[in-house]
């Protein structure tokens, strides 16, 4: 299908990240206007330009957003009055994030939940508030994970310094329920929230991990970030008009 998002304006939070930078050109290619928001607008601009995105395009607006800051999020939604859809692809975390289970302090655990889950709540809340104010159809896509659905397969981290952070599991599972809570609370067919839960996304992880991960899939292994884009476009479009509170898993069978 072509022009899935024609005449729609889509806000991307975290547009300078691994997923966000790929979403920008994909949405523009489908006829959409993009508001690309990130905490570091210079780095986002450079990264988009390096991927061949025309940063001077009339279909693209670049703006600053600190998703962990209530004033910053509120200001963004008050500045723009024509948002039809939004994606939150941000991933805020502290410097001790990623420690092994017994090395995670309560302080660090709580801080990471505040940063990531707290900001996901804030962004979702403000999308709902924006809809109630303008009453135009709005579709929000939050990014969860297979580890918000199933327990980690810790054996794939053998022979690496990596682990599956406990904070990540807590955050990604909670995001799915916040979605359901919010759409049930708003209770309007014109306002939808859904999740996409990717499996592993290739980002130059150690070879031992990549090989072990691949054995748990149906053959593809770690996914290219582009493989997640289609599900997000579908959820933003009119093709999913009455899909709400759902979670699309894209993992080549890893979670089976």
N, C-alpha and C positions, 0 to 999 in steps of 0.2 A: 504494500500500500504506500501511496505517496501523499504528501501534504497532510499528514495526520494532525498537525498542529497549526494549520493555516489560520491566521487572524487571532492566534492565542499568544498571550504574553506569559512566559514561564520564568519564575525566579529560581535561580540555582544558588543555594547556600553552600559554600565550599567549592566554588567554581575554579579555584586554582589547584585543586587536588587531583589525585590520580583518576578518579571517576569524573569529577566535575569538568575537567578540561576536555574530556571526550564528549560529555553531554552537550556542551555549548555548540559545537559545529553540527552535532546530530539533530538538535532541536531546530537550529536555523535551516538545515537542509529539509526539514519537514514543514517549513513555512512559518515557523514560530519566531516571535521576538523574544530575546533573552535578556534578563537582568542578571548579570553575573556578579555575585557578591563573595568577597573573601576578606579575611582579616588583613592580608598583605596585598594591596591592590597592585603594587609594582611587580611583585613576584608573579601574581596571577597574569598580569598583562604580558610579561615576558614569556611565560610558559605557553599561553594561548598563541602568541605570535610564533613561537618556535614550532608549533603544530600546524601552522599555515592558516590560522584563523585571522580574518580581516578585522582587526580591532577597531578600525574606523567605520565599520559597517553600520548603516542605519538600523539594522536589526539587532544590534548589540549595545547594551548599556553596562558599563563597568562601575562598580560601587564598592565601598568599604563596609564590612559587616563583622562585628565581633559577636558571634552567636552566643557567647557566655555572658553577654552584657545586656541587661533588660532594656536600658535606654537605647542602645544601638539597634536592637531588634525592633523595638517599638517605632523608632524613627524611620527605619526602612519601610515598614508597612504604612506609615502615615505619609511618606513621600510619594509612593506609587499608588495610583487608584485604579489600575487596570489589570491586576494580576489574575490570571485564569488558572494557573497551576504553579506548584512549587516542589522542589526537591531539596531535601536536607542531606547533603553528602559530607557534612563536616565530621571531624574526628578529633575533638579536643582531648588532651590528656596531659598528665604531669610528667616530670622527669624520671620518676621511679616506676612508671607504668611498664608492665611486661615482666615483672619479677615472678619467680616461681612461687607457688601457693604458700608455702611456709615462710617465705621471705616478705610477704605483703603485710605491711603494717595497717592497722585500722585507720590511721590518719590518711595514708595514701589511698586506701580503698575508698574511703568516704570522699576524698578530694576528686578522684576520678569519676565516681558516680555523680558528683555535683557538676563537674565539667561536662561530661558527655550526656548522661541521662537528664541532668538538669537543663542543659541547653536544648536537648531534644523536646523536652516538655515545653520549654519556653517558646520555641519556634512553632510547635504544634498548637499551643494555646493562642499565639498571635495570629496564626492562619485562621483559626476558628473565629477569633474576634473580628478579623478583617472581613470574613464572610458575613458575619452577623451585621456588620456595619453597612456593607455594600450590597449584599444579597444577590450577587452574581455567582454562577456556578464556579466552584473551585475544587481542584483535585490536588491533594498533597501526597507525595511519595516519600516515605521515610526509608532509610536503608538499615535493615537488620542484618542477620547472618544465619547460616546454618547452625552456628553455635548458640543461637537464640532458640533453636528448635530441638537439637539433640546434644547429648553429652560429648565432650571432646574425645577424640581417638588419640590418646596420649602417645601411643607407640610410634606415631609418625614423626614425633619430635626427637626420637632417639638419635644419638650421634650428632646432635646439634645443641647450640646454646639456647634454642628457642623453647617456648612453651605456649600454651593457649591461656592467656590471662583470665583469671577468675573474674576480674572486673568486667571484661568484655562479655562474658556469658551472662552476667547479671544485667548489664545494660541492654544488650541486644534482645534478650527475652522480654524485658520490661517495656521496651519501645513498642513491641507488638501489642501489648495489652493497653498501653496508653492510646494507641490508634483506635482500638475498639471502644475504650472508655469515651474518647472524645467524639467519635461519630454517633455513639449512642446518646450522648448528652446533647449534642446539637440537634440530632434527629430531623435532618432535612436531606432529601434525596439529592439536592443540588451541591451538597458539601460532602466530599469523599476523602478518606485517607486509606492508603494501602501501603504495604511493605514489599520490597524486593530483598530477598535473602540470598546473597551470592555464596557460592562455595569459595575455595581459595582463589585469589586473584594473583596472577604472576607479577612479582615485583622484585625479581632477582634474588629469590631466596636461595639458601644453600642447596647444592645438588642432592645431598642425602635426604633432605626434606622433600624436595620435588619428586624424587623417585618413590619414596614411601607414600606420599600423598596420591600419586598416580595409581598405585595398586588398589586404592580404596574407591576409585571411580570406575566408570565403564570403559575407560581407555584414554580419555583426553588429558586427565590430570588437571593441573592448575589452569584456570581459565584466563584468557586475555580479557582485559577490562571491557573491550568492545562487546563481549558476549552478554553483558548485563544490560546494555543500552536498550535493546528491543523491548524488554519487559517494562522498563520505565516509560518509554514512549507510549506503549499500549495503555498503561495506567493513567497517563496524562491526557489521553485522547478521548474522543467521544465513542470510540470502539469499546470502551469499558465503562460506559455511562452509569451502570447500576452495580458495578463491582465496588464494594466498600468493606473495610475492615478485614481485608484478606492479605495473605502473604504468599508471594510467588517465589519459590525456591529454584535457583539456577545453579546446579552443582554437579551435573553429569552423574547423578546417582550416589554421590558421596554420603548423603544422609540416609540412604535406604538400609 
